[in-house]
Amino acid sequence: MVRYLLDITDSYERFICMSSDVGLRHYITFPEISSWGNDKFVITLENIEINMCEDIWFSPIINHNPNSIIASLLKEVDISQPECIFTVVLKRARILMDKRSVFMLLENEGGKHYHSDDCGFDVGDKYILIAGRSADYHDTMVWLRIIATGKLFLEFDEFDIIAQSTGLKNNISIESAKALNKTQELFIDLKKRDFNALHLNGVQSPFHDRAYLSRFFNYSENNNIAIKNYYVEG
């Protein structure tokens, strides 16, 4: 099994696609709330689309495995062109980071539910938004606003790579995306997880408001960096 670990610290805003042109839903699994501490924090993503049109993303893969599907797909596109489109879907991947704070919003059956793990942050820390459907709880949307320190990595296996957009060609059709979505929803239903067992603390953080966020973070097309320290009293 060939596994990759990409450093996306300085490019995660451009790297991860939060929506799909063919309607493919992506899914999120977050750690058990009782395990949230100020150390390693891992978010699992399923059916997530990522960009592969820049050297910083595809070179580490090819250097590690010259026979990767990424190497063969690169032959179908002209990377030198600024308008080049080259994306793949990962059936499963993990974002790894050192967490400072997490502000979570869940929408379940029309209601909004909150959980905040507010530990503050320092200048230079990074803000990342991960949004998608829950891979564990039926009819649930997840918004995770995470403040992390240090580097961010994406980890995935070769066999989880699926070609998507190469140039103007979509390899996953709208019909295929619907079928994948339906299969994923069936898996979630079979888990029969009880949403009420999450034990959310109900704290609605002001960091869910983008205007409030902008007071503390500098936004760019690559990443979002804290420009002020933020400390939690008590």
trRosetta pair geometry for C-beta under 8 A, 3 or more apart (Angstrom, degrees):
i j d omega theta_ij theta_ji phi_ij phi_ji
1 157 5.8 -36 -178 -145 104 123
1 158 7.3 -175 -168 30 58 99
1 159 7.3 -67 -134 1 85 115
2 64 7.2 138 -171 132 110 108
2 65 4.9 53 -165 -80 151 150
2 68 7.3 -136 115 -90 152 93
2 157 6.7 123 80 -160 54 69
2 158 4.1 41 69 -21 106 128
3 155 6.7 10 177 -172 105 92
3 156 7.3 -178 -151 98 69 26
3 157 5.2 -40 -100 -98 72 70
3 158 7.5 -103 -73 -15 31 77
4 60 6.9 116 -159 120 108 103
4 61 5.5 -10 -115 -105 147 82
4 64 6.3 156 -106 64 86 157
4 65 7.8 -94 -72 11 103 120
4 154 8.0 6 109 103 97 81
4 155 6.9 176 89 -144 54 48
4 156 5.8 -11 56 62 96 71
4 157 7.5 164 14 -99 77 21
4 158 7.4 104 -20 -62 103 68
5 153 5.4 -3 -175 -176 89 128
5 154 7.5 164 -153 79 43 43
5 155 5.0 -6 -103 -99 75 84
6 57 6.3 27 -152 -138 143 65
6 60 5.8 152 -109 71 78 143
6 61 7.5 -19 -77 -54 111 91
6 153 6.5 149 74 -159 45 69
6 154 4.7 -12 57 57 102 93
6 155 7.8 -171 20 -73 68 38
7 10 7.9 23 137 18 96 84
7 60 7.7 138 18 -55 83 163
7 151 6.0 -48 -142 -169 98 125
7 152 7.6 109 -162 77 54 53
7 153 5.9 -38 -98 -102 47 78
8 11 5.5 -97 -158 68 67 83
8 12 4.4 87 143 -79 109 83
8 15 5.1 -106 -144 46 120 166
8 16 7.6 67 177 -33 153 98
8 57 8.0 38 -98 -101 90 92
8 152 5.3 -61 74 102 84 100
8 153 6.7 132 17 -124 85 23
8 154 5.2 46 -14 -12 133 105
9 12 7.1 -12 -125 -26 9 105
9 126 7.4 -144 -157 -52 76 164
9 150 7.9 -90 -113 139 130 48
9 151 4.5 -73 -69 -140 131 69
9 152 4.9 144 -89 32 61 78
9 153 7.9 -9 -46 -60 83 55
9 223 7.0 -5 158 -81 51 154
10 222 5.5 -10 170 168 62 127
10 223 6.0 -88 -134 -15 36 131
11 14 5.3 -59 -174 50 80 104
11 15 5.0 85 125 -38 93 113
11 54 7.5 -139 -156 76 152 147
11 56 6.0 138 -22 102 161 143
11 57 7.4 -126 109 -59 150 100
11 222 5.3 -52 -101 -149 44 87
11 223 7.2 -40 -34 -45 14 95
12 15 5.2 -61 -130 39 33 116
12 16 5.9 4 -175 2 74 109
12 128 6.1 -26 115 -117 149 120
12 152 5.8 -13 -56 92 141 145
12 222 7.6 76 34 170 54 54
12 223 5.9 66 37 -96 92 88
13 16 7.7 -60 -130 42 13 85
13 220 7.1 171 31 94 156 61
13 221 5.7 -168 101 172 128 36
13 222 5.6 128 37 157 111 7
13 223 5.8 -161 -15 -74 107 34
13 224 7.1 108 -65 -29 125 84
14 51 6.2 -56 145 39 77 151
14 54 7.8 38 121 0 132 145
14 221 5.7 47 -62 154 104 89
14 222 6.2 -26 -6 -104 109 51
15 50 5.8 -2 165 -158 76 97
15 51 5.5 -125 -137 45 40 98
15 57 6.4 161 -124 -90 107 131
15 154 7.5 -151 139 -18 139 147
16 48 6.7 -30 -149 173 94 122
16 50 5.8 -35 -105 -108 49 84
16 51 8.0 -93 -41 8 15 86
16 154 7.9 170 -73 -84 105 141
17 20 6.8 94 125 -80 124 59
17 48 7.4 154 58 177 77 73
17 49 4.1 -35 58 91 129 100
17 50 6.4 -158 4 -91 89 27
17 51 6.7 119 -45 -39 99 80
17 87 6.5 16 -23 -141 145 142
18 129 7.8 7 -99 104 141 101
18 131 6.1 41 -155 56 115 101
18 132 7.8 -141 -154 -64 72 87
20 23 6.0 -91 92 18 106 9
20 24 4.0 -73 127 47 174 82
20 25 7.5 -110 21 -57 131 22
20 26 7.3 137 -32 -29 116 96
20 49 5.4 131 -97 -12 92 141
20 177 6.8 175 124 -135 141 142
21 165 7.5 63 32 -68 134 131
21 170 7.0 -123 89 -101 119 135
22 170 5.8 142 -62 -175 128 142
22 172 5.5 176 70 104 161 92
22 173 6.5 179 -153 165 135 19
22 174 5.0 -142 -163 -83 84 57
22 176 7.6 1 153 63 140 89
22 177 4.5 166 126 -35 102 147
23 174 5.8 55 26 -140 120 81
23 177 4.8 129 78 117 81 142
23 178 6.8 14 104 -64 127 73
23 181 7.4 -54 135 -38 91 143
24 47 5.6 -140 162 170 109 117
24 49 6.9 109 75 -43 127 114
24 89 6.7 -44 126 -114 163 142
24 172 6.2 17 -56 127 137 144
24 177 4.0 -109 -72 -138 75 109
24 180 6.2 4 -132 76 95 134
24 181 6.9 -160 -140 -56 48 97
25 47 6.5 51 89 99 53 141
25 132 7.1 126 176 -164 77 95
25 133 5.4 9 173 9 123 131
25 177 7.9 124 -1 176 63 96
25 180 8.0 -172 40 106 79 95
25 181 4.9 86 16 -114 113 104
25 184 6.8 -145 77 66 113 150
26 45 6.1 -1 175 -171 116 96
26 46 6.5 165 -161 81 67 51
26 47 4.8 -156 -108 91 63 82
26 48 4.5 73 -139 -88 139 63
26 49 7.1 -122 -61 1 129 72
26 132 4.5 -73 94 -130 83 141
26 133 7.3 156 88 28 39 83
27 45 7.1 142 77 -160 52 48
27 46 4.2 -13 59 57 104 105
27 47 6.2 63 9 35 88 104
27 132 5.7 -161 -104 138 16 125
27 133 5.2 -44 -106 78 72 86
27 134 6.9 15 -158 132 86 14
27 135 3.9 97 155 -73 121 91
27 184 6.1 -163 -39 -175 143 138
28 43 6.4 -27 -156 -175 96 104
28 44 7.2 134 -161 79 45 60
28 45 6.2 -16 -101 -103 64 64
28 46 7.9 -146 -59 21 25 80
28 130 6.2 128 -115 143 138 112
28 131 7.7 -101 -33 179 146 13
28 132 4.6 135 -25 65 103 108
28 133 7.1 160 17 76 82 34
28 134 6.2 -54 66 -108 82 43
28 135 6.2 -163 68 -10 26 96
28 142 4.8 -117 66 69 135 143
28 144 7.0 -169 178 -6 153 124
29 43 7.2 154 75 -167 55 55
29 44 4.0 -6 55 60 107 111
29 46 7.6 58 -12 -15 100 106
29 134 7.7 86 -90 -163 51 65
29 135 4.6 -54 -59 52 90 125
29 136 6.0 94 -116 -31 88 109
30 43 6.0 -18 -103 -117 67 82
30 104 7.3 95 -177 -112 178 139
30 142 6.9 -175 -21 -163 121 147
30 144 6.2 160 -91 -83 133 141
31 35 5.1 -98 157 76 119 118
31 36 6.4 145 88 -72 119 73
31 41 6.7 -118 2 -150 136 70
31 42 6.3 93 -58 57 111 75
31 43 7.9 -89 -20 -82 81 52
32 35 4.7 76 72 4 91 109
33 36 5.8 -30 -162 -8 45 116
33 115 6.5 -78 -121 178 134 154
33 117 7.9 -172 -156 -58 84 124
33 198 6.6 87 -12 180 134 77
33 199 6.4 -154 66 76 141 93
33 200 7.4 -162 -86 -94 165 52
34 199 7.9 37 -55 70 94 136
36 41 7.2 32 -133 -111 75 109
36 99 7.2 -78 -161 102 85 160
36 102 6.4 -100 -149 28 138 137
36 117 5.0 -89 135 -108 145 166
37 99 7.7 124 89 65 40 119
38 98 7.8 35 170 176 62 83
38 99 6.3 -129 -132 87 43 81
38 100 6.7 30 -134 -121 95 39
38 119 5.8 -158 -83 158 114 169
39 98 6.5 -51 -163 -139 34 80
39 99 7.2 5 58 38 21 88
40 96 6.7 -23 -158 -162 97 92
40 97 7.6 139 -149 79 52 34
40 98 6.5 -44 -88 -97 44 60
40 99 7.6 55 152 0 10 92
41 96 7.7 146 75 -154 49 45
41 97 5.4 -30 62 72 95 83
41 98 7.1 112 12 -141 91 14
41 99 3.6 65 -22 -39 142 120
41 102 7.3 -180 -152 -60 154 128
41 146 7.0 -176 114 -152 147 135
41 148 7.2 -134 50 -103 125 106
42 94 5.4 -9 -168 -172 102 116
42 95 7.0 158 -153 77 50 53
42 96 5.5 -9 -104 -101 82 70
42 97 8.0 163 -82 26 41 65
43 94 6.8 153 77 -157 45 61
43 95 4.5 -2 55 51 99 104
43 130 5.7 42 166 123 165 177
43 144 6.7 -176 -107 77 140 164
43 146 7.7 -123 -39 -37 135 157
44 92 6.9 -15 -172 -162 100 88
44 93 7.4 157 -155 84 56 39
44 94 5.3 -29 -100 -100 64 80
44 135 7.1 -68 98 32 107 153
45 48 4.1 11 149 -32 127 140
45 90 7.0 62 99 86 105 115
45 92 7.3 151 85 -153 54 40
45 93 5.0 -17 62 64 101 88
45 94 7.2 177 17 -88 78 28
45 95 6.7 60 -17 -17 114 97
45 130 7.5 -119 -81 -158 112 123
45 132 7.3 97 -134 23 88 160
46 91 6.5 -9 -153 168 75 49
46 92 5.4 -9 -105 -96 76 66
46 93 8.0 171 -81 22 35 66
46 135 5.6 97 16 -96 131 135
46 184 7.1 155 119 -127 132 128
47 89 6.1 -12 -157 -175 54 116
47 90 7.7 -165 -107 80 9 51
47 91 6.5 11 -71 -129 55 43
47 180 6.4 139 -114 149 138 130
47 184 6.9 -64 -15 -72 143 149
48 89 7.0 155 79 -154 32 66
48 90 5.3 -14 61 54 85 97
48 93 5.9 -85 46 36 127 121
48 132 7.7 -77 -92 -76 94 158
49 87 5.3 28 -180 166 101 129
49 88 7.3 176 -147 93 63 30
49 89 5.1 -37 -92 -95 70 74
49 90 7.9 174 -91 14 22 71
49 164 5.9 -19 -129 6 107 174
50 57 7.6 -172 147 -161 113 142
50 87 6.4 167 83 -154 34 84
50 88 6.2 -17 59 62 84 75
50 89 7.9 141 15 -106 71 27
50 90 6.3 25 1 -12 116 111
50 93 7.9 36 -32 -9 136 171
50 154 7.4 121 -107 168 155 168
51 54 7.1 36 131 8 112 96
51 57 6.7 156 104 0 75 172
51 86 7.1 81 -165 82 65 67
51 87 5.5 -50 -101 -99 45 85
52 57 5.4 -139 -131 114 51 129
52 58 5.2 81 -178 -68 89 104
52 70 6.3 -136 -170 -136 143 108
52 73 7.6 43 100 98 146 133
52 86 4.9 -88 74 124 86 100
52 87 6.2 145 11 -115 89 29
52 88 5.5 39 -23 -1 138 101
53 57 7.7 38 40 50 34 130
53 58 7.9 41 -88 -21 6 124
53 77 7.3 -90 -116 134 92 150
53 79 6.2 173 -166 -130 70 81
53 84 4.9 162 -152 105 128 107
53 85 6.9 -79 -69 -140 142 15
53 86 4.1 135 -78 43 85 103
53 87 7.7 -36 -29 -58 97 59
54 57 5.3 80 69 12 80 102
54 58 7.3 159 80 6 36 92
54 79 7.9 146 -95 -162 28 109
55 58 6.6 -73 -130 51 29 86
55 59 4.9 29 -178 -27 73 121
55 79 7.8 98 -59 167 76 141
56 59 6.9 -24 -101 28 13 110
56 60 7.9 12 175 -12 42 105
57 60 7.4 -75 -174 29 21 99
57 61 7.5 7 148 -8 58 114
58 61 5.5 -62 -158 39 46 114
58 62 6.0 37 153 -16 80 109
58 70 5.3 -174 -142 168 97 129
58 74 6.5 120 176 -78 155 125
59 62 5.9 -60 -141 42 33 105
59 63 5.9 33 162 -21 69 110
60 63 5.8 -54 -139 39 28 112
60 64 6.3 24 160 -15 62 111
61 64 6.0 -66 -153 40 26 106
61 65 6.5 -46 171 47 64 93
61 68 5.3 -81 155 53 103 174
61 70 4.9 42 113 43 142 158
61 71 7.9 -152 115 -43 100 80
62 65 7.0 -90 -133 71 24 53
62 66 5.9 49 -173 -108 73 51
62 68 6.2 -118 -92 35 54 121
62 70 6.3 -117 -62 96 84 114
62 71 5.2 115 -115 -79 102 99
62 74 7.8 -11 -74 -11 136 150
63 66 7.9 29 -110 -66 14 74
64 68 7.7 53 78 -43 86 130
65 68 4.4 94 100 -49 108 97
65 71 7.9 -134 111 -19 73 122
65 158 6.5 -78 109 -87 171 132
66 71 5.9 65 -178 -77 49 162
67 71 6.6 -94 -136 40 11 141
68 71 5.1 112 63 -5 75 95
68 72 7.8 -146 103 5 50 82
68 158 6.0 -129 -124 -127 86 109
68 161 7.4 49 -175 32 98 164
69 72 5.7 -56 -155 40 45 109
69 73 6.0 42 150 -20 74 108
69 88 7.8 120 104 -122 116 144
69 158 7.1 137 4 -171 96 87
69 161 5.2 -180 55 101 129 129
69 163 6.7 -124 158 -54 124 94
70 73 5.8 -59 -144 40 30 110
70 74 6.4 41 155 -32 64 101
70 88 7.2 -78 -93 -35 86 152
70 161 6.9 -79 -49 -171 85 159
71 74 5.9 -48 -153 21 29 116
71 75 7.8 35 149 -24 56 96
72 75 6.0 -47 -170 17 41 114
72 76 8.0 33 142 -16 62 101
73 76 5.7 -54 -166 27 50 113
73 77 7.2 15 151 3 74 107
73 86 7.0 133 138 -156 113 109
73 88 7.3 136 59 -74 175 113
73 163 5.5 178 -101 -111 132 113
73 166 5.8 -131 -168 -95 97 130
74 77 6.4 -76 -150 48 39 92
74 79 6.7 -11 -154 -42 95 122
74 86 7.5 42 -103 -149 59 153
76 166 4.6 22 105 167 129 138
76 167 6.7 -110 141 -10 92 110
76 169 7.9 -67 159 42 132 134
77 84 5.5 99 170 -160 116 110
77 85 7.4 -135 -130 69 134 48
77 86 4.9 -126 25 -76 174 118
77 166 5.3 -129 -52 -165 109 81
77 167 5.5 -169 -105 -49 87 81
78 81 4.7 58 103 -4 107 112
78 84 5.9 -140 81 -96 62 117
79 84 5.6 128 -123 166 32 177
79 86 7.2 -30 -95 -4 81 150
80 84 7.6 109 51 -42 30 137
81 84 4.6 124 74 -50 89 92
84 167 7.6 -55 -149 -93 65 57
85 165 4.9 -61 146 141 109 121
85 166 7.4 156 100 -154 80 12
85 167 6.0 100 59 -138 94 11
85 168 7.0 89 49 -71 135 43
86 165 6.6 -156 -120 99 17 80
86 166 5.9 33 -117 -116 74 59
86 167 7.7 26 -73 -35 73 44
87 164 4.7 -42 99 74 90 119
87 165 4.4 38 36 40 97 101
88 161 5.3 -8 166 -162 143 88
88 162 6.2 149 -173 72 84 45
88 163 5.9 -55 -116 -111 87 33
88 164 5.5 158 -124 8 26 94
89 161 7.8 132 75 -161 48 42
89 162 4.4 -24 66 67 96 105
89 163 7.9 -1 22 79 82 12
89 164 4.9 101 -24 -55 90 121
89 172 6.5 27 -10 -23 145 149
90 93 4.2 32 128 -35 148 118
90 156 5.0 -67 -148 -135 136 156
90 160 5.2 40 -163 133 75 107
90 161 6.3 -25 -102 -96 69 52
90 162 7.5 -180 -84 20 20 82
91 160 4.3 -126 44 -153 92 84
91 162 6.4 87 -45 -17 89 115
92 156 6.8 158 97 -133 59 92
92 157 7.5 12 76 28 99 99
92 160 5.0 -99 44 -133 75 144
93 154 5.7 4 172 -174 125 96
93 155 6.6 157 -165 78 72 47
93 156 3.9 -36 -109 -78 90 114
93 160 6.8 170 -59 121 75 145
94 154 7.2 155 79 -156 45 50
94 155 4.7 -16 60 59 97 100
94 156 7.2 168 18 -68 66 65
95 128 7.8 -156 171 129 151 155
95 130 7.0 -149 27 -85 155 143
95 152 6.5 -11 -169 -173 97 100
95 153 7.3 153 -156 81 49 48
95 154 5.8 -25 -98 -99 65 69
96 152 7.2 155 78 -159 54 51
96 153 4.5 -14 57 62 103 100
96 154 7.8 -179 16 -84 79 21
96 155 6.1 43 -15 -10 119 116
97 128 7.6 -165 -64 26 165 143
97 146 6.9 109 76 142 151 136
97 148 3.9 -47 170 -135 132 147
97 150 7.4 158 -161 74 69 92
97 151 7.7 -145 -121 102 68 45
97 152 4.9 -10 -91 -111 105 78
97 153 7.5 179 -67 24 59 68
98 148 5.9 116 69 -166 54 87
98 149 5.1 -56 93 65 111 80
98 150 4.8 48 30 37 127 125
99 102 6.2 -20 -161 -44 128 102
99 117 8.0 18 153 102 132 130
99 146 6.4 -78 -124 -164 93 106
99 147 7.4 85 -165 78 62 58
99 148 5.8 -53 -103 -104 40 76
100 119 5.6 -146 170 80 62 106
100 120 6.8 -86 169 91 111 46
100 121 4.4 89 130 -96 155 90
100 122 7.8 -150 -119 10 152 74
100 125 5.6 -10 -8 -151 154 149
100 147 4.3 -59 66 107 110 100
100 148 6.3 180 3 -105 87 20
100 149 5.5 89 -49 -26 110 100
101 116 7.8 -2 -177 -174 101 81
101 117 6.1 180 -154 98 58 71
101 118 5.2 26 -142 -130 123 43
101 119 4.9 -165 -80 37 80 73
101 120 6.6 140 -52 25 125 16
101 121 5.9 -94 5 -45 113 103
101 146 7.5 172 90 -154 53 45
101 147 4.3 26 47 39 88 118
101 207 7.8 104 119 17 132 168
102 115 7.9 0 113 109 101 91
102 116 7.4 180 95 -150 59 43
102 117 4.6 25 50 48 90 109
102 144 6.4 -30 -159 -162 102 92
102 145 7.2 141 -160 78 49 55
102 146 5.2 -8 -108 -107 79 75
102 147 7.5 -140 -66 24 41 71
103 114 7.9 -21 -174 -162 76 97
103 116 5.1 3 -117 -116 72 86
103 117 7.8 -142 -68 36 43 61
103 118 7.2 41 -76 -77 91 87
103 144 7.8 139 74 -161 49 44
103 145 4.3 -18 63 65 99 108
103 146 7.9 -159 27 -70 65 36
103 205 4.0 -87 -129 41 126 147
103 207 4.8 171 -12 76 166 116
103 208 6.0 -142 145 -58 130 79
104 114 6.8 146 87 -158 65 50
104 115 4.5 -5 61 61 114 90
104 116 7.2 -163 27 -76 70 43
104 142 7.2 -33 -159 -160 99 85
104 143 6.9 151 -156 83 49 61
104 144 5.5 -10 -105 -106 83 67
104 145 7.5 -161 -73 27 37 71
104 200 7.9 -123 88 -130 118 111
105 112 6.5 -24 -165 -162 98 98
105 113 7.4 139 -161 75 49 48
105 114 5.8 -18 -103 -102 64 73
105 142 7.7 142 83 -161 57 39
105 143 4.3 -1 58 57 100 111
105 145 7.9 41 0 -6 96 102
105 204 8.0 51 -95 -128 96 80
105 208 5.9 89 -49 -121 130 131
106 112 7.4 143 79 -158 49 48
106 113 4.5 -24 67 66 99 100
106 114 7.6 -167 23 -73 76 28
106 115 7.6 29 -5 4 109 100
106 134 7.4 29 -137 -55 108 129
106 137 7.9 19 -162 74 133 148
106 140 5.8 -12 -170 -169 103 106
106 141 6.9 156 -157 79 51 55
106 142 5.9 -11 -105 -103 77 63
106 143 7.7 -157 -70 27 36 71
106 198 7.9 20 9 110 168 174
106 200 7.4 -127 26 -85 128 150
107 110 7.4 -2 -179 -123 92 6
107 111 7.1 167 -152 81 57 36
107 112 5.7 -25 -99 -98 74 63
107 113 7.5 172 -85 19 26 78
107 140 6.8 160 80 -154 52 53
107 141 4.3 5 49 49 104 105
108 111 5.9 -26 68 61 71 87
108 113 6.2 -2 17 3 109 126
108 137 6.7 -42 -111 138 122 129
108 139 6.5 98 -151 105 62 83
108 140 4.5 -6 -96 -105 88 91
108 141 7.9 -155 -63 27 51 62
108 195 5.3 134 -160 -159 160 158
109 139 5.7 67 -67 113 67 129
113 198 7.9 91 140 75 145 143
113 200 5.4 111 166 53 109 172
113 202 7.4 -70 -160 -104 71 62
114 200 6.6 135 83 168 36 128
114 201 7.8 -62 108 76 77 67
114 202 5.7 66 66 -161 90 30
114 203 5.8 -123 123 76 114 36
114 204 4.4 -131 -71 -83 175 65
114 205 7.3 180 -172 0 125 70
114 208 7.8 -79 -120 -48 119 148
115 198 7.6 -110 -52 143 145 116
115 200 4.2 -111 -69 -146 106 89
115 201 5.4 98 -133 30 73 80
115 202 7.4 15 -85 -26 56 23
115 203 6.7 55 -147 44 27 82
116 201 6.7 -91 41 72 67 120
116 203 3.9 -85 28 95 113 116
116 204 7.4 -167 -34 -76 123 4
116 205 4.4 133 -106 -50 134 108
118 203 7.5 -104 -10 127 116 145
118 205 6.2 155 -73 -107 121 123
118 232 5.4 137 128 -92 97 139
119 232 6.4 -96 -146 8 21 139
120 229 7.6 18 178 175 108 78
120 230 5.2 -167 -148 104 73 72
120 231 4.7 20 -127 -122 146 35
120 232 4.6 -133 -46 -9 101 87
121 125 4.2 -111 -177 56 115 159
121 147 4.5 -93 -72 161 145 143
121 149 7.3 -176 -144 -63 91 98
121 216 7.9 93 70 166 118 133
121 226 5.5 -157 124 -83 120 162
121 229 7.3 -160 98 -149 54 51
121 230 5.3 23 47 50 76 102
122 125 5.4 110 58 -24 62 110
122 149 7.3 41 43 -103 101 122
122 226 6.6 128 102 93 33 145
122 229 5.2 -8 -128 -114 55 87
122 230 8.0 -135 -70 30 27 63
123 226 5.4 -145 -124 109 32 97
123 227 6.4 22 -129 -157 91 19
123 228 6.5 -18 -81 -125 88 3
123 229 5.7 -53 -28 -57 82 72
124 149 7.7 54 107 -135 89 84
124 225 6.4 -19 -132 -168 31 103
124 226 6.1 -37 31 60 24 94
125 147 5.4 40 143 178 129 96
125 148 6.6 172 -170 83 90 32
125 149 4.9 -52 -114 -88 93 76
125 225 7.6 142 75 -155 33 57
125 226 4.5 24 55 5 79 134
126 147 7.1 156 80 -156 42 53
126 148 5.2 -25 65 64 95 84
126 149 7.3 159 17 -92 81 27
126 152 6.8 -97 86 -33 153 122
126 223 5.7 -46 -139 176 117 119
126 224 6.3 110 -162 73 68 66
126 225 6.1 -34 -99 -100 68 56
126 226 7.3 -111 -64 -13 23 87
127 145 6.9 -9 -166 -174 98 86
127 146 7.3 151 -153 81 49 47
127 147 5.6 -24 -96 -99 68 71
127 213 6.8 128 -168 -163 167 116
127 217 5.0 -40 8 -106 138 155
127 224 4.2 -55 59 100 95 124
127 225 7.9 -144 13 -64 83 12
127 226 7.0 114 -30 -60 96 81
128 145 7.9 167 83 -153 42 44
128 146 5.2 -20 63 64 88 97
128 148 6.5 0 9 8 114 117
128 152 6.8 107 -51 -106 153 157
128 223 7.9 -42 -80 -145 88 83
128 224 7.2 171 -71 40 47 110
129 143 7.0 -21 -163 -165 96 86
129 144 7.2 151 -156 81 46 56
129 145 5.6 -14 -103 -103 77 70
129 146 7.8 170 -87 21 28 74
130 142 7.6 -14 113 118 87 105
130 143 7.8 154 83 -156 51 39
130 144 4.5 -9 60 59 97 108
130 146 6.8 17 6 1 106 118
131 141 7.5 11 -172 177 88 96
131 142 6.6 -178 -143 94 48 63
131 143 4.9 0 -106 -108 96 70
131 144 7.3 -167 -72 25 51 66
132 141 7.5 -151 123 -150 21 69
132 142 6.1 -10 65 57 57 96
133 140 6.8 113 -164 81 68 57
133 141 5.9 -54 -103 -103 56 58
133 142 7.0 98 -165 12 11 90
134 137 4.4 -6 113 47 150 85
134 138 8.0 -67 78 -17 113 11
134 140 3.9 -2 14 87 132 111
134 141 7.2 -135 -17 -90 85 9
134 142 5.2 110 -70 -35 79 116
134 188 7.4 109 103 -135 80 133
135 184 7.5 -76 -126 -173 78 107
135 188 6.6 -141 -173 -91 38 103
136 188 6.8 160 -155 -135 6 89
136 191 6.1 -108 -152 121 59 162
136 193 4.9 13 162 13 88 166
137 140 4.1 19 98 10 106 149
137 188 7.2 -21 71 -169 10 113
137 193 5.3 -91 -88 87 68 120
137 195 4.9 89 -152 -89 132 91
137 198 7.8 -23 -70 -57 148 125
138 185 7.7 74 -130 -160 83 80
138 188 5.4 143 -85 134 67 113
138 189 5.9 63 -93 -90 124 63
138 193 7.7 165 -10 53 78 84
138 195 7.9 -98 45 -47 71 113
140 195 6.5 168 -76 -107 138 125
143 208 7.6 85 111 -132 134 98
145 205 7.7 -136 67 75 130 135
145 207 5.7 -175 117 128 147 109
145 208 6.6 -165 -1 -93 148 57
145 213 7.8 -110 -161 -97 140 133
147 226 7.3 50 -148 -59 113 127
148 152 6.1 91 97 -78 153 101
156 160 5.3 -114 -178 72 103 131
156 161 7.3 109 131 -62 127 81
157 160 4.9 91 65 1 81 106
158 161 6.1 -47 -167 7 42 114
162 171 7.4 -163 156 101 85 126
162 172 7.0 59 136 -58 124 120
163 166 6.3 -18 -174 -31 112 116
163 171 4.5 45 107 28 95 167
164 170 6.7 -20 176 -148 67 67
164 171 5.6 -134 -128 44 22 99
164 172 5.5 -32 -123 10 80 108
165 168 8.0 -20 -162 -132 92 14
165 169 7.0 151 -150 79 50 51
165 170 5.8 -20 -94 -99 74 64
165 171 7.5 -142 -64 7 28 84
166 169 5.3 -18 66 62 79 105
166 171 7.0 47 6 -34 99 112
170 173 6.6 116 113 -90 111 46
172 176 5.0 -128 -163 88 71 128
172 177 5.7 90 149 -62 109 87
172 180 7.7 -19 -160 -8 126 144
173 176 4.5 99 51 6 78 101
173 177 6.9 -135 96 -6 43 86
174 177 5.6 -52 -148 34 31 115
174 178 6.6 35 152 -22 63 102
175 178 5.8 -51 -153 31 33 113
175 179 6.7 32 150 -18 63 104
176 179 5.6 -55 -153 36 35 112
176 180 6.4 35 151 -18 68 105
177 180 5.7 -54 -148 37 32 111
177 181 6.3 36 152 -21 65 105
178 181 5.6 -53 -148 35 31 114
178 182 6.4 32 153 -21 64 105
179 182 5.7 -52 -148 34 31 112
179 183 6.5 32 153 -19 64 105
180 183 5.7 -54 -149 35 32 112
180 184 6.4 32 153 -20 65 106
181 184 5.8 -57 -151 35 30 111
181 185 6.4 29 154 -18 65 106
182 185 5.8 -55 -150 36 31 111
182 186 6.6 35 151 -22 64 104
183 186 5.7 -54 -154 31 33 114
183 187 6.8 34 150 -19 64 102
184 187 5.7 -52 -155 32 35 113
184 188 6.6 35 149 -19 66 103
185 188 5.5 -51 -150 34 37 113
185 189 6.4 40 152 -21 66 103
186 189 5.7 -51 -150 34 33 113
186 190 6.5 34 152 -21 64 105
187 190 5.7 -56 -152 33 32 112
187 191 7.0 39 150 -28 63 99
188 191 5.8 -48 -159 20 36 115
188 193 8.0 -66 -170 20 73 107
189 192 7.3 28 167 -64 44 63
193 197 7.4 -119 178 48 76 120
194 197 4.2 76 87 -8 106 112
195 198 6.1 -25 -178 -14 49 115
204 208 6.6 -59 -175 12 80 141
205 208 5.6 124 76 -18 78 89
206 209 5.7 -43 -177 25 63 113
206 212 4.6 -130 152 179 98 169
207 212 6.2 -121 -97 104 36 117
207 213 5.6 83 -154 -82 69 87
209 212 4.2 71 80 9 105 110
209 213 6.8 -175 91 -12 53 85
210 213 5.3 -51 -146 36 37 118
210 214 6.3 43 155 -28 67 102
211 214 5.8 -50 -151 28 30 114
211 215 7.6 40 148 -27 56 95
212 215 6.0 -46 -168 15 39 114
212 216 7.8 10 148 1 63 105
213 216 6.3 -81 -167 45 40 97
213 217 5.7 -24 164 26 82 118
214 217 6.5 -78 -116 58 31 78
214 219 7.2 -44 -115 -17 85 116
215 228 7.2 -29 137 20 74 144
216 226 5.8 -24 157 -139 90 81
216 227 6.6 174 178 47 37 75
216 228 4.9 -96 -130 49 70 105
216 230 5.9 1 -131 -50 142 128
217 224 4.7 26 172 170 130 101
217 225 6.5 148 -154 73 77 29
217 226 5.6 -47 -96 -94 74 47
217 227 6.5 149 -119 4 18 88
218 224 6.9 173 79 -156 45 57
218 225 5.2 -17 55 62 98 85
218 226 7.9 142 13 -131 79 1
218 227 5.0 87 -29 -46 100 120
219 224 5.1 -11 -107 -111 63 94
220 223 6.3 10 60 51 100 47
220 224 7.1 -180 26 -82 66 49
220 225 7.7 11 8 3 110 97
226 229 7.6 78 150 -86 126 32
226 230 7.4 -111 -152 0 131 104
